Amino acid sequence: MYKIIACDLDETLLNSERKVSMKDRESIKKATELGVKFVLATGRGFPSVDGTLKEVDLFQKPDEYVISFNGGAITENLGNRLIDAELMDFDIVNQLFKRGWEFDVCIHVYTLDKVYVFRFYDGERKYVSGRMQTEERFEDNIDFLRDEKLVKILYSKEDMNYLQKIAAEVSDITGDTDVSYSSNRYLEFNRKGVNKGAGLLRLAKILGVDQKDTIAIGDNFNDLAMIQAAGLGIGVANAVEGIRSDCKFITERDHNHDAISEVIEKFILNA
């Protein structure tokens, strides 16, 4: 039986209202009552997912976990206890920030407990509202973060072709980073070797779970490593075309129609 389900949030578990459907909540509860670990796996920081944990009845629960920052951190839900963190060097983040400043993008810089946003614009402000707390900054440098624990930096632009062009242009400085895309609006950089797949495997090792007994569910490119690493990699019906061939199963339902229930019913409850 599968013992861990690692599930992406935006456009996977969360519907267009940024909520977990009642049917998905019921199915998740049934799975956890059987001893399955339902693990949120997100590009966001762990402080931002408390609302979702409450919806799925895993808030402040001991021996339950979150993979955050695209695998940059693993926390236990009880007390948001940090178990593992994969930090980025300030010099690398600073280089990426300076190069990003040359392009027409909004920039997010993540510490373990804060998200600093530069060049905030209305569309991005609307998108992150309700998803996470941010602090807007107006300077053209991140010197104030030199002594902070940095986990991730990303560029935001609602133009994937433009972001792909940027990725090619900054490739000379991204050799020590893991590069991914998410939500059809983000180009993300983590420490080399840090991704949701590596995070899932680290958590499985901590819990003594065999890789073959893990499920990963996602919709976008920052979920790909997790889908490839899991014993069963699943894409929801609305998954982007570029990851579908790596999925062992594609749901019939999308994130607005209880896709997670479909997975749990098929592979856990009726297995």
KELODREN-373565 format. One record per residue: x, y, z of N, C-alpha, C in turn. Coordinates in steps of 0.02 Angstrom, whole numbers, padded with zeros to 5 digits, always signed. Atoms other than C-alpha are relative to their C-alpha. Layout:
! residues N
XYZXYZXYZ;...
This chain:
! residues 271
+00042-00060+00000+00000+00000+00000+00044+00062+00000;-00037-00063+00000+00058+00176-00035-00003+00033+00069;-00005-00026-00068+00115+00264+00123+00008+00077+00002;-00007-00073+00003+00151+00444+00067-00033+00024-00064;+00026-00036+00059+00051+00556-00050+00027+00071+00005;-00025-00068+00003+00148+00714-00093-00040+00038-00053;+00048-00034+00044+00029+00840-00170+00015+00074-00007;-00007-00070+00015+00058+01007-00253-00064+00038+00021;+00058-00041-00021-00057+01151-00201-00034+00034-00059;+00033-00042+00050-00094+01281-00334-00012-00038-00065;+00023+00034+00061-00192+01212-00483+00003-00076+00005;+00002+00072-00010-00182+01037-00407-00049-00017+00056;+00045+00011-00057-00256+01022-00232-00051+00057+00007;+00043-00058-00009-00326+01199-00228-00039+00015-00064;+00041-00018+00057-00470+01248-00341+00009+00074-00017;-00008-00069+00023-00492+01416-00427-00016+00050+00055;+00014-00043-00058-00558+01487-00263+00053-00007+00054;-00056+00012-00046-00395+01431-00180-00021-00038+00062;+00025+00041-00054-00489+01307-00073+00006-00074-00018;+00003+00073+00010-00491+01118-00050-00073-00019+00000;+00070+00019+00004-00656+01044-00105-00019-00046+00058;+00023+00042-00055-00762+00955+00025+00012-00074-00015;-00011+00070+00018-00748+00792-00071+00073-00019+00008;-00071+00014-00009-00559+00803-00075+00018-00003+00074;-00013+00002-00072-00557+00842+00112-00021-00067+00030;+00025+00064-00026-00662+00688+00148+00046-00058-00020;-00043+00054+00024-00550+00576+00042+00068+00003+00035;-00064-00007-00035-00391+00645+00121-00006-00026+00072;+00011+00023-00068-00463+00612+00294-00003-00077+00003;+00003+00073+00002-00503+00432+00247+00069-00031-00010;-00068+00026+00012-00326+00407+00182+00044+00006+00062;-00042-00010-00060-00243+00480+00337-00022-00046+00057;+00024+00047-00051-00353+00372+00448+00027-00070-00012;-00031+00065+00017-00275+00223+00358+00076+00002+00012;-00072-00006-00014-00102+00288+00406+00040+00029-00057;-00036-00031+00055-00058+00369+00240+00019+00072+00018;-00021-00069-00011+00043+00529+00255-00020+00042-00060;+00017-00046+00054-00036+00668+00152+00042+00062+00010;-00052-00051-00008+00105+00792+00123-00010+00055-00052;+00002-00056+00046+00083+00964+00048+00070+00011-00027;-00064-00011+00032+00224+00993-00077-00007+00063-00043;+00013-00065+00030+00234+01175-00127+00064+00039-00014;-00055-00046+00011+00349+01306-00199+00000+00057+00050;+00005-00052-00050+00287+01424-00066+00034-00021+00065;-00029+00015-00065+00356+01435+00110-00050-00033+00046;+00045+00035-00045+00286+01328+00249-00043+00045+00043;+00047-00042-00039+00217+01478+00348-00064+00018-00038;+00057-00023+00040+00096+01509+00204-00054-00053-00008;+00048+00054+00014+00005+01341+00206-00044-00019+00059;+00040+00017-00058-00077+01343+00377-00074-00005-00016;+00071+00001+00018-00247+01382+00301-00019-00065-00035;+00014+00063+00035-00238+01231+00186+00006-00059+00048;-00006+00053-00050-00178+01120+00328-00062-00005+00043;+00062+00000-00039-00331+01172+00427-00057-00032-00040;+00053+00027+00041-00444+01128+00281+00004-00076-00005;-00007+00073+00007-00373+00952+00268+00012-00034+00068;-00003+00026-00068-00369+00930+00458+00069-00028+00018;-00069+00020-00016-00179+00917+00469+00038+00056+00035;-00032-00057-00033-00143+01083+00554+00022-00019+00071;-00029+00013-00066-00028+01066+00706-00003-00073+00020;+00000+00071-00014-00032+00877+00691+00071-00026+00005;-00067+00030-00005+00121+00781+00753+00009-00055-00052;-00017+00053+00047+00208+00662+00634-00036+00007-00067;+00026-00017+00067+00131+00749+00482+00045+00055-00027;-00055-00040+00027+00238+00849+00361-00020+00042-00060;+00006-00043+00059+00254+00984+00229+00069+00005-00033;-00059-00014+00040+00382+00997+00089-00012+00069-00031;+00011-00069+00023+00403+01182+00048+00061+00026-00038;-00054-00033+00039+00510+01301-00057+00026-00047-00055;-00021+00048+00053+00512+01169-00198+00050-00052+00026;-00046+00049-00029+00600+01048-00081+00054+00031+00042;-00051-00035-00039+00705+01180+00006-00007-00010+00075;+00010+00012-00072+00629+01137+00176-00050-00056+00010;+00049+00049-00024+00540+00995+00264-00016+00018+00072;+00021-00018-00068+00438+01036+00419-00051-00050+00025;+00055+00036-00032+00331+00941+00542-00055+00050+00015;+00056-00046-00007+00158+01017+00553-00007+00027+00071;+00004-00022-00069+00161+01024+00743+00054+00052+00013;-00047-00054-00015+00241+01192+00780+00041+00023-00059;-00041-00017+00058+00305+01210+00602+00074-00015+00013;-00068+00018-00021+00459+01119+00665+00043-00017-00061;-00045+00009+00056+00600+01131+00539+00042-00062+00009;-00038+00062-00003+00674+00960+00504+00061+00003-00045;-00054-00001+00049+00782+00996+00353-00007+00063-00042;+00001-00059+00043+00830+01151+00252+00060-00001-00046;-00053-00004+00051+00932+01172+00093+00005+00072-00023;-00005-00072+00010+00992+01352+00087+00042+00018-00060;-00039-00026+00055+01062+01456-00055+00053+00049+00026;-00052-00049-00017+01224+01556-00046-00024+00070-00019;+00020-00068+00014+01195+01742-00037+00028+00024-00067;-00032-00025+00062+01317+01774-00181-00039-00023-00062;+00037+00026+00057+01216+01663-00299-00067+00037-00006;+00064-00036+00000+01050+01743-00249+00011+00072-00023;-00014-00069+00018+01128+01915-00267+00014+00007-00075;-00012-00001+00073+01191+01876-00443-00066-00006-00038;+00064+00010+00034+01019+01814-00493-00045+00061+00008;+00039-00061-00010+00938+01968-00418+00024+00054-00048;-00027-00053+00043+01054+02086-00512-00015-00013-00074;+00015+00016+00070+01029+01995-00677-00075+00008-00012;+00072-00008+00008+00841+01990-00649-00021+00072-00006;+00016-00071+00002+00842+02177-00626+00006+00028-00071;-00009-00023+00069+00894+02192-00809-00060-00017-00044;+00057+00021+00039+00731+02112-00866-00065+00029+00028;+00066-00025-00020+00548+02160-00858-00036-00054+00040;+00030+00051-00042+00504+02045-00714-00009+00027+00072;+00006-00008-00073+00442+02051-00535+00045-00053+00031;-00047+00046-00032+00566+01968-00416-00022-00014+00071;+00013+00021-00069+00530+01868-00258+00065-00030+00028;-00056+00031-00035+00667+01825-00133-00028-00029+00065;+00028+00037-00056+00624+01694-00001+00053-00012+00054;-00036+00025-00058+00698+01676+00173-00044-00056+00029;+00040+00054-00030+00636+01536+00286-00067+00025+00026;+00064-00023-00028+00500+01648+00357-00030+00062-00033;+00027-00059+00033+00475+01796+00238+00009-00004-00075;-00007-00007+00072+00447+01833+00054+00004+00075-00016;-00009-00070+00019+00516+01998-00010-00012+00006-00075;+00020-00007+00071+00442+02060-00174+00022+00068-00026;-00026-00060+00032+00524+02187-00289-00036+00009-00066;+00037-00016+00062+00435+02275-00433-00069-00034+00000;+00067+00027-00006+00266+02217-00371-00045+00036-00050;+00048-00031+00044+00131+02247-00501-00069-00028+00015;+00068+00017-00021-00058+02235-00489-00019-00073-00012;+00017+00069+00015-00075+02067-00575+00032-00049+00047;-00035+00045-00047+00055+01986-00463-00027+00009+00070;+00028-00013-00067-00015+02069-00308-00066-00036+00009;+00065+00035-00002-00186+01997-00350+00011-00075+00004;-00011+00072+00001-00115+01824-00384+00023-00026+00068;-00026+00025-00064-00020+01808-00219-00046+00014+00059;+00045-00016-00055-00158+01885-00114-00039-00062+00020;+00034+00059-00025-00229+01749-00004+00041-00063-00004;-00045+00058+00004-00087+01631-00049+00056+00005+00051;-00056-00008-00046+00053+01704+00057+00008+00073+00019;-00017-00067-00022+00109+01854+00156+00065+00022-00033;-00060-00026+00032+00237+01964+00068+00017+00068+00029;-00022-00067-00017+00339+02119+00104+00027+00033-00062;-00022-00035+00060+00358+02242-00039+00062+00041+00015;-00061-00039-00007+00530+02320-00062+00011+00040-00063;-00006-00047+00056+00582+02464-00174+00073+00013-00021;-00069-00011+00018+00773+02464-00174+00021-00047-00056;-00024+00041+00055+00874+02391-00317+00056-00046+00021;-00050+00046-00025+00981+02279-00207-00028-00041+00058;+00022+00041-00056+00965+02143-00075+00054-00004+00054;-00054-00001-00050+01111+02193+00036-00027-00012+00070;+00029+00009-00067+00993+02192+00186-00012-00074+00017;+00011+00071-00011+00977+02003+00164+00065-00040+00005;-00065+00033+00002+01163+01964+00169+00008-00053+00055;-00009+00046-00056+01153+01878+00339-00062-00042+00014;+00061+00039-00008+00981+01797+00314+00008-00069-00031;+00001+00068+00029+00945+01614+00275-00045+00001-00062;+00036-00007+00064+00894+01618+00091-00014-00070-00029;+00021+00066+00025+00798+01473+00013-00014+00000-00074;+00022+00000+00070+00737+01529-00158-00004+00071-00026;+00014-00063+00034+00728+01671-00283-00037-00018-00065;+00036+00013+00062+00608+01683-00430-00014+00065-00037;+00023-00055+00043+00559+01795-00575-00073-00014-00018;+00071+00007+00017+00375+01826-00611-00016+00042-00061;+00024-00033+00061+00301+01868-00781-00052-00044-00031;+00053+00040+00030+00139+01812-00861+00013-00011-00075;-00021+00013+00069+00233+01764-01019+00054-00054+00002;-00048+00055-00007+00315+01592-01019+00055+00002-00052;-00052-00006+00051+00407+01623-01182+00055+00049+00022;-00048-00050-00025+00488+01776-01105+00043-00030+00057;-00037+00031-00055+00536+01678-00948+00050-00052-00025;-00046+00050+00029+00613+01539-01053+00059+00034-00033;-00054-00039+00030+00713+01670-01147+00048+00024+00054;-00042-00023-00056+00776+01741-00981+00042-00058+00026;-00037+00058-00026+00823+01566-00920+00061-00015-00043;-00056+00012+00045+00933+01545-01073+00054+00054+00009;-00047-00056-00004+01012+01717-01050+00038+00001+00066;-00035+00001-00065+01057+01688-00867+00032-00068+00014;-00026+00068-00010+01116+01508-00893+00074+00000+00020;-00070-00003-00019+01296+01565-00869+00010+00005+00075;-00007-00006-00073+01261+01593-00683-00045-00048+00038;+00047+00045-00034+01137+01454-00646+00026-00072+00006;-00028+00067-00004+01256+01306-00646-00006-00031+00069;+00007+00025-00068+01241+01292-00457-00070+00007+00027;+00070-00006-00021+01052+01306-00454-00042-00053-00034;+00052+00039+00032+00900+01200-00491-00051+00049-00028;+00044-00048+00034+00788+01290-00616-00066-00035-00016;+00065+00029+00016+00601+01260-00633-00050+00055-00015;+00055-00046+00016+00438+01341-00688-00063-00022+00038;+00063+00017-00033+00270+01350-00601-00054+00051-00015;+00059-00042+00005+00094+01420-00616-00003+00041-00064;-00002-00035+00064+00131+01476-00795+00017+00074+00008;-00019-00070-00012+00205+01635-00722+00066+00007+00038;-00060-00004-00041+00362+01592-00621+00058-00039-00030;-00064+00032+00013+00543+01552-00661+00037-00001+00066;-00023+00008-00068+00615+01483-00500+00070-00029+00004;-00068+00023-00010+00791+01453-00435+00009-00023+00072;-00017+00028-00065+00840+01341-00290+00073-00022-00001;-00067+00029-00004+01004+01270-00229+00004-00061-00046;-00010+00057+00044+01076+01139-00346-00021-00065+00035;+00022+00063-00028+00994+00971-00318-00062+00005+00044;+00060-00010-00041+00846+01047-00226-00061+00006-00045;+00063+00000+00037+00676+01008-00299-00050-00041+00040;+00051+00037-00037+00513+00929-00244+00014-00075+00001;-00016+00070+00002+00573+00758-00297+00052-00019+00052;-00051+00013-00050+00729+00766-00190-00029+00008+00070;+00032-00009-00065+00622+00832-00047-00042-00060+00020;+00041+00060-00013+00502+00685-00063+00044-00058+00021;-00043+00056-00016+00645+00560-00061+00034+00009+00069;-00028-00013-00066+00724+00645+00092-00051-00016+00054;+00052+00013-00050+00559+00637+00185-00013-00075+00005;+00012+00072-00001+00531+00455+00134+00055-00036+00040;-00055+00029-00037+00703+00412+00202-00007+00012+00075;+00011-00017-00071+00667+00502+00366-00053-00045+00031;+00057+00040-00026+00504+00404+00384+00009-00074-00011;-00011+00070+00013+00578+00239+00328-00048-00030-00050;+00047+00022+00052+00463+00228+00177+00038-00014-00065;-00032+00017+00064+00519+00141+00017-00026+00047-00055;+00018-00044+00056+00519+00250-00139-00061-00026-00038;+00056+00029+00039+00397+00130-00225-00067+00010+00034;+00062-00009-00038+00269+00165-00088-00021+00074+00005;+00017-00072+00000+00255+00351-00130-00039+00019-00062;+00038-00030+00055+00133+00447-00239+00016+00074-00002;-00008-00072+00009+00164+00621-00309-00053+00025-00050;+00052-00028+00043+00026+00729-00385+00017+00073-00015;-00015-00069+00018+00056+00890-00482-00029+00021-00066;+00028-00028+00062+00016+01000-00630+00050+00037-00043;-00044-00045+00037+00169+01099-00681+00073-00022+00006;-00069+00021+00007+00356+01093-00714+00037-00006+00066;-00035+00008-00064+00410+01119-00534-00023-00062+00038;+00022+00064-00028+00315+00957-00495+00033-00059-00036;-00025+00054+00043+00407+00857-00628+00049-00046+00036;-00049+00042-00036+00553+00798-00520-00034-00045+00051;+00038+00039-00049+00429+00740-00388-00039-00056-00034;+00037+00050+00038+00322+00649-00517+00047-00055-00024;-00049+00049+00023+00478+00564-00585+00029-00042+00057;-00031+00034-00057+00544+00518-00412-00047-00049+00035;+00048+00040-00038+00385+00443-00340-00010-00069-00030;+00018+00065+00025+00334+00263-00354-00056+00005-00051;+00055-00012+00046+00177+00327-00439-00006+00076-00010;+00004-00071+00017+00187+00497-00525-00064+00015-00037;+00067-00014+00028+00018+00574-00565-00006+00073-00019;+00018-00068+00021-00035+00727-00663-00076+00008+00002;+00072-00014+00002-00205+00807-00640-00020+00017-00071;+00024-00008+00068-00314+00831-00793+00023+00066-00031;-00022-00065+00025-00259+01013-00808+00076+00008-00001;-00073-00003+00002-00073+00969-00803+00025+00027-00067;-00028-00027+00061+00035+01061-00929+00026-00056-00044;-00018+00052+00048+00079+00964-01085+00071-00027+00012;-00070+00019-00005+00266+00962-01048+00016-00052+00054;-00014+00049-00052+00250+00847-00896-00041-00064-00007;+00048+00055+00003+00113+00729-00951+00031-00067-00020;-00031+00063+00022+00225+00601-01036+00039-00034+00056;-00036+00028-00056+00318+00576-00871-00047-00027+00054;+00049+00023-00049+00158+00537-00776-00021-00072-00015;+00025+00069+00009+00107+00356-00748-00076-00002-00002;+00073-00003+00001-00073+00412-00728-00020+00073-00004;+00029-00066+00006-00173+00566-00779-00073-00006+00022;+00069+00004-00025-00335+00599-00685-00049+00023-00054;+00054-00024+00043-00499+00623-00776-00026+00067+00025;+00025-00062-00030-00543+00764-00657+00056+00051+00007;-00050-00053-00010-00455+00932-00642-00004+00027+00071;-00005-00027-00068-00414+01038-00490-00065+00031+00024;+00065-00028-00019-00589+01112-00493-00054-00054+00010;+00049+00054-00003-00674+00941-00492+00026-00061+00036;-00017+00054-00046-00599+00837-00352+00050-00051-00027;-00051+00045+00029-00446+00766-00440+00034-00041+00054;-00035+00036-00053-00366+00717-00274-00043-00058+00026;+00045+00055-00019-00519+00615-00226+00006-00058-00049;-00007+00052+00051-00502+00521-00390+00061-00043+00014;-00062+00037-00013-00323+00474-00347-00007-00044+00063;+00005+00038-00063-00361+00422-00168-00049-00058-00006;+00049+00054+00009-00514+00322-00216+00030-00058-00040;-00026+00052+00045-00422+00229-00354+00059-00038+00030;-00063+00031-00019-00252+00196-00273+00007-00014+00075;-00004+00013-00072-00287+00197-00086-00062-00037+00025;+00061+00028-00029-00468+00161-00041-00024-00063-00035;+00024+00058+00038-00506+00037-00180+00055-00043-00026;-00058+00038+00025-00332-00032-00206-00006-00073+00021;
